[in-house]
């Protein structure tokens, strides 16, 4: 029975957190509007590089890897 409680808790939390991340990614996509924002290809590369790296780190944690605490900032021009 304890296994079912842990499984149910995982499902509840994992679904909520995944949906929150998806919502945030959609909001990030709104930054692509050139009529509202100014950015260059290097900015885009930096954003997706850090996102891809963090996805790899998170996947690794499910296989016993270590935690990462990297913060993201864009370089000012």
C-alpha distance (Angstrom), angle and dihedral (degrees) to the residues before:
residue distance angle dihedral
X1 . . .
X2 3.82 . .
X3 3.83 88.0 .
X4 3.80 90.5 57.3
X5 3.80 91.0 50.8
X6 3.80 91.3 50.6
X7 3.81 91.0 46.1
X8 3.80 92.7 48.4
X9 3.81 90.9 47.9
X10 3.82 90.7 49.4
X11 3.80 92.1 50.1
X12 3.79 92.6 48.7
X13 3.82 95.1 47.4
X14 3.83 96.5 38.3
X15 3.81 92.6 50.6
X16 3.81 92.9 47.7
X17 3.81 94.0 46.8
X18 3.81 93.8 44.4
X19 3.80 91.4 50.3
X20 3.81 90.1 48.3
X21 3.81 90.2 52.8
X22 3.81 91.0 48.1
X23 3.81 90.2 51.3
X24 3.81 90.7 49.6
X25 3.82 91.4 49.4
X26 3.80 89.3 52.4
X27 3.80 89.4 50.8
X28 3.80 89.9 49.4
X29 3.80 87.3 53.2
X30 3.80 88.1 60.0
X31 3.82 87.1 67.4
X32 3.81 87.7 69.8
X33 3.82 91.1 78.4
X34 3.81 102.3 113.4
X35 3.80 90.1 -165.2
X36 3.83 89.5 64.6
X37 3.81 104.6 29.5
X38 3.78 140.3 36.9
X39 3.80 119.0 -141.2
X40 3.76 139.8 142.0
X41 3.79 136.2 -139.3
X42 3.81 91.5 -95.6
X43 3.82 89.8 58.0
X44 3.81 90.0 51.1
X45 3.82 91.0 46.9
X46 3.81 91.2 51.5
X47 3.80 93.2 48.9
X48 3.79 95.4 49.6
X49 3.78 93.4 40.3
X50 3.81 92.2 57.8
X51 3.82 92.1 43.0
X52 3.80 92.6 50.8
X53 3.81 91.6 46.3
X54 3.80 91.7 50.9
X55 3.81 91.9 48.7
X56 3.82 88.9 53.5
X57 3.82 90.9 48.0
X58 3.79 92.0 48.9
X59 3.81 92.4 48.6
X60 3.82 88.4 49.6
X61 3.82 90.7 55.3
X62 3.82 89.1 61.2
X63 3.81 86.5 59.4
X64 3.80 95.0 47.8
X65 3.81 98.9 -85.9
X66 3.79 124.6 145.2
X67 3.81 130.2 -92.0
X68 3.82 124.8 -100.0
X69 3.81 126.0 -149.2
X70 3.79 101.2 -173.8
X71 3.81 117.9 152.3
X72 3.78 121.4 -153.4
X73 3.80 127.9 -131.6
X74 3.78 130.6 162.9
X75 3.75 119.1 -131.2
X76 3.80 114.1 -108.4
X77 3.80 116.4 -125.3
